Amino acid sequence: MDKPEPAGSAPAKADHGAGFFRARWRGDTPLDRLFWRDMLLAGTAINIASSGLALMLLGLKLPLWLVLTVHLLPVPYNIFLALAVWRTAEKTGSAEASLMMLGSALWLIATVVV
């Protein structure tokens, strides 16, 4: 016989996506994970996919507004990640955290320009 779920567990599962953003914004995620995995690995992969799709749409001669929308779609997420790194790094205050702040700023500039 299965154990009943504790009260309130269903909303916790449904709130998983918001929990992802909340944990990063509050600085609850370890800085190394936030910088290396979330921002550099996943964020860069999302940007590459978005740019690739935009190039495909451009090759199909679809409207420029659609191509630019697809290309720039990850920008709000990129800004969120860079700010989350800064907020978390400020709590840490180490030299490594300062380098990650610089790295996140350079990464954000690169993702917006490219």
N, C-alpha and C positions, 0 to 999 in steps of 0.2 A: 504494500500500500504506500502510495506516495505521500510525502509530508506536504501539508498545505503551505503555500507561499506565505511568508510573513506579510502583515498588513503594510501596504505602501510599496511593495516590491515591484508591482507592475508599472507605476509611474516612474520608478527609478530606471527601469529598462527602457521605457519610452523616452526618457530624458537623457539618454546616453549621448546624443549628438550635442545637446546644449552643455552637458557636462564636460565634453572635450574642450569646447571653447572657454567655458568658465574656469576650468582648471588651469589653462594656459594664461588666461587674463589675470587670474589671481596670483600666479606664480607658484601654483601647487605642483607643476610639472618640473622635474629636474632640468636644470639649464642645459646640460649636455644633450639630453633627449630632445628638448625643444629646438636647440640650435642645429644639431647634426641630423637627426632623423626627420623632425617635423618640417623644419625650414629648408635646410640644404637638400636633403634627399627627396622628401615628398613634395615640397613646394617647387623645387626645380623640375621634378617629373611632371607636375601639373602644368607648369609653364611651357615645357617642351611640347606636351600633348596639345595644349591650347594653340601654340604657335603653329604646330604641324597641321592641325585641323584648319586653322585660318589660311595657311598656304594652299591647302587642298581646295578650300572654298574659293580662294582667289583664282586658282587654276581653272576652276569650273565657271569662272566669270560671273560669280554671284555678286550682288550689290556690295559696294565698298563698306557701307554702314554695317552690314552683317559680318563681313570679314573683320572689321575693326572691333566690333562688339565681342566676337569670339576670342580675338587676340587679347583684348584688354579685360576679359571676364575675371581672370585670377587676381587682378590688381588689388581689390579690397582684401582678399585673403592674404596676399603678400604683405600689405600694410599691417594687417592684424598680427601676422607672425613676427614681423620686425618689431612692432611695439611690444608684443608679449616677451620677446627676447630682452628688450631694453628694460621692461618692468621687472623681470625676473633677475636680470643681471644686476640691477641697482640694489636688490635685496642682498645679493651675494657679496658684492663689493670687492672681489678679488681681481688680480691682474688678468687672469684668464677670462673673467666676466667682462672686463673692459675690452679685451680683444674680440670677444663675441659680439659686443655692442657695435664695434667698428665693422666687423664682418657682416653683421646683419644690415647695417646701413649701406655698405657697398653692394651686398646682394640685392637689396631692394632697388637701388639705383640701376643695377645691371638688369634686373627683371623688367623694370619699367621701360628702360631705353631699348632693350633688345626685344 
